[in-house]
Amino acid sequence: MPRARQWRCPGRRCHRRFTGLAYPQAMPVPVDAPRLHPRPSGDPSADPLAAGPASGRPELRAGLQAGLLAAGPALLILVAAHTLTGSPGFLEALADGLTFLPIQVVGAAIATFGPLAKGLVYLGIGLGFLALGAVVGVVLDPRLPRPGDSGLALAIALGLLAIAEVAVLPLFQAGLLGSATGFDPIALHAPLALACLAYGMAFLALRGPARASPERSPAGPGAARSGVARPAGGSAMPRRTFLGQSLGLIGGLSVLAAFGTMGSQVITAARSRTGGRVAGFPADSFGPTPALTPVDDFYIVAKDLITPTVAADSWRLLIDGLVDRPTSVSLATLQAIPAVEAYRTLECISTEIVAGDHLIGNQHWRGVRIADLLAPVGVQPAATAILWEAADGYTESIPLQVALDPDSWIAYEMGDAPLPPEHGAPARVLIAGRFGMKQPKWVTRMHLAATVPQGYWEERGWDEQAIVRTMSRIDFPLPGDTVPVGSAFRAYGIANAGDRGVRAVQISADGGTTWQAAQLDDVHAAPFGPLSWILWRADVTVAEAGPARLVVRAIDGTGAVQSGDETSALPSGSTGWHAVRVLATPGA
């Protein structure tokens, strides 16, 4: 047997004897096995061990990127479906669920962001949707075969759809399969299914290119050794890179389009309406606020970011529950019933009296009495309440005795014209003496029940009665205006007390220490009737120069004086006196 050859390591600290005979169990090396070469400097791909510990980071980044960009088209589908149809869907169900947060949190959000609060919630849900898409991408990417096919995309879509329907919707108080939303099932589920499919297809298309990198691509530094030719000239973009960038661009544009649409909707929904305030007005009038609020300036409050669209020709009002003869009423049938009409003031429960809010308006309405609708159906003795359902999933309830009041209507005209979509077309509820939350728009169902169920806002902590508080407001002068000292100037404003009416208005020029009576607008009071607000004016004198605080209060038809205790709108409507600070100067 020949003597074993010795090999000495060039290093001084390493002196080992190597012999093939010392390893009899070693596997034979195939003749055609590639020979080992030293790793070229700067080429980590040539050494499989070099990338071992950090190999997870590129994979994580690839799944994150693919999932985030794939969520863009899915989000765009949901936003577009809501925009085009006007029917609430998955995103709106999630937004409704967030209103179940503690009422203190909701109140703080409204107080901080005002009319932007609802829109910011909507945008936040959109951002959360993208973040969830990225997380799903990280979870799925290492677990899926490569390459994917249409069958795999469908499997991803079905899995995501199942999670959304049986886990996410119930988590947001929407019920299993969205059963608690009251939304149109097609409008809820069809866009959601399409969005899940779009995510699955986009994710599979993006995950391959997302993993591609110059080091891993066939045209990378190892291309010459692997026998794969580089593109001619060495400067052409590899096909996988081009595909990845194209798909990434599409995903990014989808995100921008979705949030651009959502942003414009937020701005539109938060648009402030002045209640028809005019810049100039005659001195002998009753101020800048018109007695009849223009329809275009009438305040709008709804849980929806986009106004629901309900076709008048297909609209039906279902009357069921504890009735002998359930029926469905069309708009034509409704209009054939003897009509009633009157001027009525609507006010939102979110009105902050102390701040001088403008969530109030007065208009001429036409409709039918609820009692006339119920007479033919035979209300059963056990019925004590009515539950309203609306096309946007909104619900509200009132005691049956309130619904039978002659001033409780189903209205179909506003301002001597058909109801505008934003005010409930084709029909809405009007209940005298209650805040707007008790008067649902886009009403589609009147269900008679044995008990008074909670409505949409009552479930979220708002008052079940929602009786209008006595309020008054100074519309002129404005905060910071200069007024004469020692001589009279005229102040103007409005007052409202629901169906109790307003007996008197008092104003103070010294912060509430002394009061004087204001003149009421008797010209409009008679034709407007007891369900409308009242305009007032008063000649006021500030005795001393310097800052002055004008304060107003009203006395309702029962003789009760408007409360000066300051409380917020949550949960029963605000209280307090509206005040305006002015500056009294000589010769103003």
Secondary structure by P-SEA (a helix, b strand, c coil): cccbbbbbbccccbbbbbbccccccccccccccccccccccccccccccccccaaaaaaaaaaaaaaaaaaaaaaaaaaaaaaacccccaaaaaaaaaccccaaaaaaaaaacccaaaaaaaaaaaaaaaaaaaaaaaaccccccccccaaaaaaaaaaaaaaaaccccccccccccccccccccccccaaaaaaaaaaaaaaaacccccccccccccccccccccccccccccccccaaaaaaaaaaaaaaaaaaaaaaaaaaaaaaaacccccccccccccccccccccccccccccccccccbbbbbbcccbbbbbbccccccccccaaaaaacbbbbbbbbbbbccccccccccccbbbbbbbbbcccccccccccccccbbbbbccccbbbbbcccccccccccccccccccccccccccccbbbbcccccccccccccbbbbcccccccccccccccccccccccccccccccbbbbbccbbbbbbbccccccccccbbbbbcccccbbbbbbccccccccccccbbbbbccccccccccbbbbbbbbbcccccccccccccccccccbbbbbbbbbbbccc
